[in-house]
Structure formats: structure tokens, C-alpha cells
Amino acid sequence: MAAFTGVALWVLLATVFPGLVTIAVVYGAFAIIAPNLMAAGIGIVAFDSEWMWGAIAVTVMIITQATGILLEEILVRLRWLGSEAKEIELPEGLCSPGKSTITLNPYREFQGMYFLLAQLSETEDSQGHLKRTCAQFFLTNNTLVSFLVGIIATVLIAVFARDGFPAEAAYYASGLAVCLVISYLVAVLRFREMSKCLWGIRNARLLAENKTALTETPGASMK
């Protein structure tokens, strides 16, 4: 039951919420720039069934997530989510004895994320830091798609439904562009924090394995 709840929450954060943002920004583009076109369009399509509108909403959500997955792949492959490696100072006791700094490569940590998540026990992420940062990253990444779609829809509606490019379209597109930049910066920050959580859990597991090996070795040699 707990696993099912976790999956449902992940779908909600990575699919439903970004999809709703996509619907909202596209609706806003029509409502602000060409409300008469929106009313005419509804009359032409005449989708009277609530199931039909629900199906359209779900489709938008799925397409938003699918595009977000492609965007994530592009951002990671092109190394557009911050620096590739950075030296970080750690308080005493958080890394191997005699070391106070580590070189953190978030892209390398990200490559092993799904392997680590599959092996993760509840005690290793008891406070949910890793799961929270992962959810925040994917939510923000998928929301980038929403704002991109909103900007594209605004431009297309302004060009084809109005003569010239009206001021309200420019203001709305500028507002979406600001949201896009903010979301991108948040995605970079969440990607970095997520890599710290991944490194922390992986390092803790390595230290625990080393301690276990050290305690077992003397007994083995005595035999």
C-alpha cells in the first residue's frame, strides 16, 4: 500500500501538476489575446461530454510529461544543469577519515540514481530528502515544458488571430518567459541538491559496508 501511495504521489507531481499548468497557460493565452476565438472554438468543437474534456486534459498531462522526459535527457546530455564537477567542503564526520572536501559530479550521481532508488530501504532515506528533491526536480523540469508551450501558443495565437502583435500578448509572453527562467534556475538548484542526497546515501552505504568488512575480517583470520 505504501509503495502504491508513493507511485500515485509521483504521478501526481510529475504528470498531473505540470499538465494542469500547461492547460492553464494555454487557456490564459486564449483568454487574454483572443477570447472571441476561444468562444467560437468551443462552439465549433462542441464537446458536450465531460469525459471528452477529461480525456483531453489527461492527454495534455501525458504529453507534457513525455516532453519533459525528452527535455531532461537533453539538459543532462548537454550538461546544461550546472557545472559538471565542483569541490565542496564537508563538516567533519561526513566523509572518509582525513578528508574535509569532496569533488561532487552531479551528472555522474544522476546516472546511478535509478539503481540507487531501486535498492533504497526506508531507513536509508527515512526523512525522504532524496525522494523530495527528486520529485521537486522532475516537477520543475516538466513545468519548463508548460511555460515553453504557453509562450509558443501565445505567439501563434497573436500572429494568426490578431493583426500584428498586441501589447497584451507581449506582456503575457514576457510573464511566461520570467516563469520559465525562474523554473530553469530552480531545476538547476534542485539537480545539485539531488546529487548531494545521492552522494550522501551512497557514501553512507559504502562506509557501512567498510565497517562491516572490518568487523568480519578478524574473525575470519582467527579461523
VOGU-3710 file (C-alpha; in Angstrom, 3 decimals, decimal comma):
1> maaftgvalw> 0,000/0,000/0,000  2,834/2,380/0,860  4,540/1,615/-2,457  1,287/2,307/-4,341  0,858/5,604/-2,478  4,418/6,583/-3,401  3,771/5,839/-7,088  0,489/7,768/-7,017  2,194/10,785/-5,432  4,999/10,631/-8,009
11> vllatvfpgl> 2,466/10,577/-10,886  0,643/13,492/-9,304  3,790/15,606/-9,002  5,452/14,684/-12,310  2,387/14,352/-14,551  -0,816/15,904/-13,202  0,525/19,182/-11,825  2,694/20,094/-14,855  -0,187/19,090/-17,152  -2,554/21,404/-15,299
21> vtiavvygaf> -0,004/24,215/-15,662  0,108/23,557/-19,425  -3,681/23,748/-19,647  -3,708/26,938/-17,552  -1,093/28,831/-19,574  -2,664/27,888/-22,937  -6,102/28,837/-21,642  -4,632/32,124/-20,431  -3,207/32,810/-23,898  -6,650/32,419/-25,475
31> aiiapnlmaa> -8,467/34,291/-22,701  -6,113/37,297/-22,832  -5,325/37,561/-26,541  -8,332/36,132/-28,388  -11,286/35,388/-26,082  -13,719/35,565/-29,014  -11,740/32,845/-30,815  -11,902/30,647/-27,731  -15,675/31,026/-27,515  -16,032/30,340/-31,239
41> gigivafdse> -13,766/27,329/-31,000  -15,844/25,796/-28,224  -18,953/26,270/-30,340  -17,328/24,594/-33,348  -15,919/21,625/-31,461  -18,976/21,215/-29,212  -17,532/18,646/-26,837  -20,537/18,224/-24,556  -19,194/15,196/-22,718  -17,215/15,812/-19,527
51> wmwgaiavtv> -15,395/12,573/-20,279  -14,128/14,070/-23,524  -12,722/17,139/-21,778  -11,236/14,893/-19,105  -9,607/12,760/-21,787  -8,139/15,871/-23,423  -6,790/17,036/-20,057  -5,188/13,640/-19,374  -3,671/13,656/-22,872  -2,170/17,083/-22,256
61> miitqatgil> -0,722/15,829/-18,968  0,836/12,744/-20,557  2,289/14,715/-23,478  3,680/17,292/-21,045  5,428/14,559/-19,062  6,719/12,828/-22,206  8,166/16,097/-23,483  9,619/16,715/-20,019  11,419/13,358/-20,178  12,962/14,353/-23,504
71> leeilvrlrw> 13,894/17,771/-22,103  15,532/16,131/-19,077  17,577/13,904/-21,393  18,714/16,920/-23,436  19,613/19,017/-20,369  21,612/16,168/-18,822  23,382/15,134/-22,037  24,366/18,695/-22,889  25,368/19,417/-19,269  23,015/22,421/-19,067
81> lgseakeiel> 22,091/21,866/-15,412  25,115/23,495/-13,848  28,807/22,712/-13,623  29,985/19,144/-14,212  32,170/18,877/-11,104  32,558/21,059/-8,030  34,660/20,812/-4,888  32,570/21,006/-1,721  33,724/21,331/1,879  32,019/18,975/4,292
91> peglcspgks> 31,826/19,102/8,079  33,955/16,547/9,901  32,480/13,074/10,026  30,515/13,249/6,777  33,149/11,702/4,530  36,091/9,321/4,725  38,548/9,878/7,613  41,177/12,514/6,860  39,072/14,203/4,166  37,221/17,504/4,516
101> titlnpyref> 36,349/18,112/0,860  34,819/16,061/-1,936  34,539/16,559/-5,666  30,857/16,254/-6,489  29,844/15,464/-10,071  26,041/15,754/-10,209  25,807/14,178/-13,660  27,687/11,089/-12,500  25,470/10,815/-9,431  22,378/11,211/-11,631
111> qgmyfllaql> 23,445/8,297/-13,831  23,212/5,940/-10,859  20,042/7,469/-9,390  17,531/4,850/-10,563  19,797/1,980/-9,500  20,081/3,533/-6,036  16,359/4,266/-5,753  15,552/0,655/-6,640  17,827/-0,600/-3,836  16,923/2,036/-1,283
121> setedsqghl> 15,469/0,928/2,042  13,184/3,053/4,202  15,909/3,509/6,827  18,361/4,958/4,283  16,030/7,824/3,360  13,882/7,939/6,474  13,290/11,699/6,219  12,539/11,497/2,491  15,185/14,050/1,465  16,183/12,190/-1,703
131> krtcaqfflt> 12,624/11,436/-2,777  11,597/15,042/-2,128  14,462/16,559/-4,128  13,844/14,085/-6,976  10,154/14,969/-7,078  10,929/18,691/-6,986  13,428/18,342/-9,825  11,111/16,387/-12,126  8,148/18,620/-11,278  10,168/21,732/-12,134
141> nntlvsflvg> 11,628/20,158/-15,279  8,187/19,212/-16,592  6,838/22,654/-15,740  9,517/24,105/-18,036  7,648/22,366/-20,851  4,401/24,021/-19,736  5,841/27,522/-19,935  7,503/26,795/-23,282  4,161/25,599/-24,660  2,483/28,701/-23,240
151> iiatvliavf> 4,968/31,034/-24,932  4,630/29,219/-28,271  0,820/29,241/-28,033  0,845/32,958/-27,188  2,964/33,805/-30,224  0,892/31,641/-32,582  -2,434/32,997/-31,331  -1,185/36,592/-31,549  0,130/36,103/-35,086  -2,819/34,221/-36,579
161> ardgfpaeaa> -5,746/35,595/-34,566  -4,779/39,265/-34,329  -3,337/41,840/-36,678  0,234/42,423/-35,545  1,484/41,538/-32,090  -0,764/43,169/-29,436  0,668/44,583/-26,215  -1,240/42,108/-24,031  0,384/39,233/-25,914  3,831/40,723/-25,337
171> yyasglavcl> 3,115/41,202/-21,625  1,741/37,681/-21,229  4,632/36,088/-23,135  7,111/38,129/-21,073  5,485/36,925/-17,852  5,716/33,314/-19,021  9,356/33,871/-20,006  10,109/35,118/-16,483  8,424/31,997/-15,051  10,457/29,882/-17,461
181> visylvavlr> 13,759/31,422/-16,327  12,832/31,056/-12,647  11,821/27,421/-13,167  15,066/26,687/-15,003  17,147/28,175/-12,184  15,159/26,142/-9,652  15,731/22,998/-11,755  19,493/23,655/-11,683  19,407/24,105/-7,893  17,258/21,008/-7,322
191> fremskclwg> 19,529/18,966/-9,605  22,529/19,962/-7,496  20,751/19,264/-4,192  19,526/15,935/-5,515  23,108/14,964/-6,368  24,146/15,784/-2,782  21,448/13,459/-1,441  22,524/10,730/-3,863  26,163/11,100/-2,836  25,273/11,178/0,862
201> irnarllaen> 23,264/7,953/0,750  25,813/6,211/-1,456  28,684/7,311/0,818  26,822/6,162/3,928  26,294/2,752/2,359  29,989/2,468/1,449  31,051/3,429/4,986  28,636/0,877/6,457  29,988/-1,828/4,145  33,574/-0,955/5,075
211> ktaltetpga> 32,763/-1,141/8,798  31,088/-4,495/8,293  34,099/-5,788/6,391  36,474/-4,581/9,129  34,490/-6,277/11,894  34,238/-9,544/9,983  37,915/-9,772/8,940  39,487/-10,560/12,374  37,047/-13,394/12,989  37,757/-14,822/9,583
221> smk> 41,515/-14,726/10,139  41,197/-16,479/13,521  39,520/-19,419/11,834
//
